[in-house]
Amino acid sequence: MLFLTYWFVLFALVLFPIYWAVPYPPVRRLVLLAGSVVFHTHFAGPAGVLPIAALGLVTYLGGLSRSRLACRALVGANVLALVYYKYAMFLSKQVLGAVWPEVAEYSAASPYLKDIIPPLAISFFVFEYVHYLLDVGGGSEPLRDPVDFALFSVFWPSIVAGPVKRYQEFVPALEEGLAHTGSAQVCEGLLRVALGYAKKVVADNLTAYIAFATARYDQMTLTWRWFLVLCIGMRILLDFSGYTDIAVGYARMHGVRLPENFNWPYLSRSIGEFWRRWHMSLSRWIRDYVYITLGGNRRGVFRTAANGLLTFALCGLWHGAGYNFLVWGVLHGLGLAVAGNYRRLWWPGRALGWVFDKLPPLGWALTTLFVFLAWLFFFYPVPQAAHMIHLLLPEKWR
């Protein structure tokens, strides 16, 4: 984790006192931009900075043009860059290679594919650039000040893993932070950072236990297998929400309020509610720029289900280039399709809905079971996850 390195400690010890000491917002803005550029350059390296800088420059210029055609073309350019850096090897070796083995052999030997190193956090950069271009192309006012756009791009607390920002919210929050950072914001941020680090400590210990238990899974009792599933679900939540707490906390120490990402997702009573509470900035982005673009829920039950399925398949692949992420996304797409439509299935669906309305803990239990079992596909290769789920059944049911 970047926020646990000695270099970062030195970076924070230098940046924050300078930022707090400068009383003038225009100078503070330049200090923050310089710090963000140093942070990104150090962790991404020149090979990681140049592609992001190029995408950022054309995105900024495309926004200034306010041309719908130019903005849409640059959306395509950003998406193609993401596909190349993150998915080229997966598509050529795993997908095409499964049909034509020669392609897999070429992919393994080609310097254009095997030497690809994705730039740091390219997924988050591309999502924010796509949002910017689509909104500007749709009529929103672009960012004309290059410093504002640069800070929207490389604001260092949110670079690595979000939250996914929207420029209409970020720039006013930035201006407020530059002008009114004080002890209250700093204390609030420090408390949030401390909470995030505490979560990360627990998550790291769970990671060590998970690695130990996974190697012994087949020999474990049924109770301990279910305990491992519980640990995996808690590890994913604590690790990711812990990082978000740290990012939000450091931003708050600059006076900037980033969007929240988690709202007690494991208290959800349906899959839809889970996705309104889990990685909320990403969920909103996917809803607004993928699901609604595909037609949303405006074209009938089957089209709505298909749109949700495709949306969450893409969401799964966004998390990583692998079949396990695809399966995880498809499972959630299916879960949303069922959860959103079962009440329409004549009297059995309405009766089941009545039961869930009268017994909310039942909906919570089924949702939690579904989410935790699906995490196995997020965490392990598909065959291994399926085998682990099979062994979660009592022996007489296998």
N, C-alpha and C positions, 0 to 999 in steps of 0.2 A: 504494500500500500504506500502511495507516494507521500501521504501525510505522516508516515512513521519513519522517514529517513532522517539522517543527521543533516543532510543538505537542507531539507525543508525547515528544520528547527532554526538553522542559521538564517534562512530566507525570511521566516516569520519574525525573528528577532531584529532583523534589519528593516523590513518593510513597515511593520506596524508602527514603531515609534516615529518614523518619518511621516507616515500618513497622518497620524494623530497630531503631530507637531505643526503641520502645515495648516494655516488658518484659512487659506484662500481656495475656494472650490475649483477654479480653473487649474491651479497648480496641483491640487489633490488629484484631479482627474488624470493629469499627466503622470503623477507618481504611481497611481493605480495601473495605468496602462503599461508603464515601464515594468512594474513588478509582474504583471500578467505575461508580458512578452518574455521576460527572463524565466519565469516559471515554465512556460510552455516550451521554450527553446531548450532548457536544461533537460526536461524529461522526454521530449519528443525527438530532439536532435535535429540537425539540418535536414536530413532526409524526411523527417516527419513534419517539419515546419513548412517546407516549400510547397507541397501539394495543398495544404490547408490555406496558406497565404494566397496561392493562385486561385483556389475556389472562392475565397473570401473577396478577393479583388474583383473578379468577374461578377460575383453576386452583388457587390456594392454598386458597380457600374451599371449592371442590369437593372437594379432597383431605381437608380437615378433616371434611367431612360423612361421608366413607367410604361414601357411597351409590353403589352400582354404576351405578344409573340416571343419577345426576347426573354421575358421572365420564364415562360414555359420551356423554352429551349434550354435555359440555364438550369431549370429544375431537372431536366433530362441529363444534363452534363454532370450535375452533382450526384444523381442516382447512379449513373454509369461509373463515376469515380468510386462510389461506395461498393458497387458490385465488383469492380476490378480488384480493389485492394482487399476486400473482405471475403469475396465469394468465388473469385476466378478459379482457384485451385479446387474448391469443393465442386463447382459446376462441371469443370473439365474432367476431374479425376473420378469423383464419386457418381455424378449424374450421367454425363456423356460416356464416361469410361465403363459404366455398367452395361451400356449398349454396344459400344465399340472399344474393345480392350486396347486398340492401338492408341486411342486418345489418352487413356490412362498412362500408358508408357511414355508418350510424348510429354504429358504434363509433369511427370516425375523428373524428366531430364531437361525440360525447357528452362533456360535461365530467366525467361520472361514471366514464368509462373512460380517456380520453386523458390526464387529469391525475393518474392514480394513480401514486404514488411508493412502491414497496415499502419498508417500514421496514428499517433496517439488520439484516441477518442473520436475517430473519424465518423462513427455512427451519430454521435451527438452533434458534431459540427454540421453534418449533412442534414439532419432533421431540422436544425434551427435555420439553416440557409434555405431549405425547401419551404418552411413556414414563411420566412421573410419574402421570398419571391412570389409565392402564391398569394399572400395577402396584398403585397404591393401591386401585383398584376391584376388583382381583383378590385383595386381602387383605393387601398389604404395609402396613407402618406409615407413616402420612404424616409430613411434616415439620410439627411444631406451632410451632416457633419461626419467626416471620416473617423474622428476620434470616438464618437458615440458608436458608430458601427463596429470599430475595432474592439471596443470594450464589450459590446454585445457578443462579439465573436469569441474573445479570449479572456473573459473575466475569470480569473484563475480558480476561485473556489468551485465553480461548476464545470470546469473543462472536462475532467476525467469521466465522470459518470452522472452528470446532471445535477439538479433537475433540469429538464428541457425547458428553456426559457422562451418567452414570446417578447418580441422587441417592444410592443405597445405597453407591456407591463414593466419590462426591465428598465427602460430609459427613464421613466418617471421615478422609479425606485432608486435608480442610480443618482439622479439629481437630488432627491431627498437626502440620500446618504452622504453625498458630497457636502451638502450644506449644513446638515444637522447631526453629524455623528457626535455622540457624547458618551458619558460614563454609563448611562442606562443601556444603550445599545451594546456597548462593549461587554458589560456584565451579562446581559441576556445572551450574547453570542458565546461568551466563555462557558456559561452553563450548558448551552446546547452542544458545544464542542466536547465538553467533559462527558456528557451523556453518550455522545457518539463513540468516543474512545472506549468507554466502559462496555458498550455493546460489542465493539470490535474485539475486545479482550475475550468476552464470552464466546463470540463466534469463532475466534481462532482456537480456543480450547475445544469447542465442539468439532471443529475441523479435524483436530488430532484424534479425537475419539472416533469420529466417523471413519477415518482411514483405518484405524485399528479394528473396528467392528466389521467393516465391509469385507476385510480379508477372512473373517471367521463367520460370515453370515450363514452359510449352509449348516454349520454346526451349532448355531445358537438356538435357544428355545424360542417358541413363538412369542412369548412376552418380550424378550430382548430384541427380536426383530422389529416388533411394533415400536419399541422404545427407540430404535435406530431411525425409523421413519419420522418419529416425533423430533428427534435431534436434527435431522436433515432439514425439516421444515423450519425449525427455530433458527438453525444456522443461517439459512438463506435470508430470513427476515432480519435477523440481528446484524448480519454482515452488510446488507444493502441499506437498511434504514439507518444503521450506524454511520455508514459513509455519508448518507444524506444529511444526518444531523451535523456531522463535522463540516460539510460544505455549506449548509445553511447557517451554521454558527459562525464560521469565518466570514461569510458574506455580511452577517449581521454586525460583526465587529467593525466592518467598514460603513455601517449604517444602512446597508442594502438588504432588502427583504426579498429573498428568493421564494418561488412557489413551493408549497409543501408537497411531499411525495407519498407519505404514508399516513393513514388514519385508522389505526387498529384493524388491519385487514382480516385478521383471524377471528374477529367477532362477526363477520359477515354471515347473513342467513340465506344468501343466494349467490350464484356465480356472478350475476350482474353487479350485485352490491360489492362483491370482492374486488371487481375491477374498478369500481368507483372509489375504493379505498387503497388499492395497491398501485404503486408507481404511478400516481395520479397524473403527473405531468405528461408521462408517456401515454397513458390511457386516453387523455384528452386529445393529444396530438393524433393518435391513431384514429380516434373517432372522427375528428374534424377533417383530416387530410387523406384518410384512406377509406374508412367505412362510409362516410357521407358521400365522398367522391364516387364510390361504387354504386351509390343509389340508396344506401342506408336502409331504412324500413319503409320506404315509400312505394315499393313495387310488389307487395304481396308477401305471404308467409314464406314460400319457398325461396324467393329471391332474397328476402331478408336473411334467411338462414345461410344461404350460399354466400352472401356478402360478409356475414360474420365469420364464416368458416375461412374464407380467403384472407380476411383481415387478420385473423389470429394465426393463420399459417405464416403470414409475412411477419407478424409480431414475434413468433417463435424463432424464425430465421434471423430476425434482427438481433436477437440475443446471442446468436452464434451460428457458424456455418457447420451444421451437422444434422443428421437425420433425427437425432434425439430432440433437438430444439424444435424441429418441424413437427414431430409427433406431439410434443408438449403443447405447441400452439394449436394444432388441430384438435386435441382433446378439449382445450378450453373453448375453442370455437363450437364444438359439438355440445359442450356443457351449456354454453350461452344459448344455443339454438333450442335445446330441450327446456332449459329454465324459463326462456322467454315465451314458449308456445304450448307447454303441456296443458295449461288451463283451457285451451281451445279444443282439446281432444275429447269432445262429448262429455258425458257424465263422469267417466273415470278421472279425467284431468281436473274437472271442477271439484270433484270430491277430494282429490289429493290436495288441491289448492286450499280447500276448506280446512283440511287436517293441518297443513302447514301454518295457516292463519291462526288456528286455535292452539297450536303447539310450536311456538317459535324455536324452542331448543332443538326440535327435530330438524328443521331447516338448517340451523347452524351446524348440527352434527354431520348431516349429509354433505353440506358444503365443505366443511373442514376435512372430512374424509376424502372427498374428491380432490381438493387442492393438495393435500399432503401426498396422496398416491401419485398424482400427476408430477409432483416435484421429482420423483424417482427418474422420470424420463428426462427431466431437465438436468439431473445430476449425473446420470450414468448412460452408457450406450443402450440402445433400444433392447437388444436381446438380454442384457444383464438386468435392466429395469423390469422387463416382463417376467424373467425368472424370479426376481425378488418379490414381485407382487404375488406370483403363484405360491411362493413359500409362506406368504402371510396368511394363507387359508389354513384352517385346521387340517391335519393330515387326512382325516376321513373324507374331506371334501375335495381333495386334489384328484 
